[in-house]
Amino acid sequence: MPAGIRIDHLNHWFNRNDPPVLQDISVAVPPGQSLALVGESGCGKSTLLNMIAGMIRPTAGSIHIGQTRVLGPRPEWNIMFQHAALYPWLNVVDNVALGLEFAGIGKARRITAMDMLDRVGLRDKARSRPRDLSGGQQQRVALARSLVMSPSVLLLDEPFSALDTFTRTDLQDEVLGIVAEQGISLVQVTHDLDEAIIMGDRIGVMERSPGRIHALVDNRMTRPRRPGMPGFADMRDELLAAFGRARRSPSTPVTSTEAAPSMAVGL
Ligand SMILES: Nc1ncnc2c1ncn2[C@@H]1O[C@H](COP(=O)(O)OP(=O)(O)OP(=O)(O)O)[C@@H](O)[C@H]1O
């Protein structure tokens, strides 16, 4: 069911003697919308993603998905990592159906899992083992496994980074289509500015020590977004400038709401 993510004044320390890993993060992602997070290594992107998934509890502040405060993981808040982490002893359709099984959704699970495999173009691989699939196909299975749970939230921690350009573009399109169609809120961590522009309706540029959102850039391009389209290079320049500023000097953290106006750069 469409929900939306709201993060309010989130702070986090792993070690009280160090600067906060995350400081005063406030941002919202409405249903069907996407936020891409970029920033140099160690700025806290993955930590924030894991917090939205309920896997790490923030020291202070709150995260809500719909009306529910995030206090632990739930099947409908789904996270995908760089490696698909499929169970090698299960075939493809059983890997997809596994979440449904854990959630106690028994009988219909194979039909639903097959439908989802169809959606990601892998029906003919249903009986194959993960080791017999390419990296891109394995990520498609992982995507089907995520989507079969009818997630309200999809969190992507660079799941496409190891894939070739064509496979990555296909998967990006697939994910954005499903996100829009099902009203899912998407947050994607990436090191690739082009991917951030393609995937993010807004792009959060983070700085480190402490980890803060330095700039929230509204994506002026409508989907589908492709490198080479008018406006793409300008977006990239804008992000690069914000990225450079985020690396050089800490700034006042950006606070945003769902309806926040463009806070593109200029900070
Ligand atoms: N469990 C942990 N205990 C202590 N420190 C941690 C823990 N997890 C992450 N950190 C630290 O928190 C900071 C942020 O880490 P995080 O992995 O969120 O960064 P990131 O922006 O995703 O980095 P990268 O782009 O390299 O993946 C880093 O300094 C990291 O060493």
The ligand as a Gaussian input file, in Angstrom:
#p B3LYP/6-31G(d) Opt

LIG

0 1
 N       28.466000      -0.737000      12.621000
 C       29.305000       0.311000      12.615000
 N       30.047000       0.604000      13.699000
 C       30.873000       1.673000      13.731000
 N       31.028000       2.516000      12.691000
 C       30.306000       2.267000      11.563000
 C       29.412000       1.164000      11.469000
 N       28.843000       1.182000      10.250000
 C       29.357000       2.247000       9.608000
 N       30.240000       2.895000      10.393000
 C       30.972000       4.129000      10.056000
 O       30.006000       5.111000       9.729000
 C       30.469000       5.921000       8.652000
 C       29.445000       5.869000       7.527000
 O       29.466000       4.576000       6.944000
 P       28.502000       4.193000       5.710000
 O       28.806000       2.792000       5.329000
 O       27.115000       4.534000       6.062000
 O       29.038000       5.223000       4.612000
 P       28.731000       5.263000       3.057000
 O       28.507000       6.689000       2.716000
 O       27.670000       4.312000       2.679000
 O       30.134000       4.796000       2.482000
 P       30.498000       4.040000       1.098000
 O       30.103000       4.999000      -0.013000
 O       31.973000       3.847000       1.174000
 O       29.732000       2.752000       1.048000
 C       31.839000       5.389000       8.267000
 O       32.808000       6.181000       8.894000
 C       31.839000       3.985000       8.823000
 O       33.134000       3.582000       9.158000

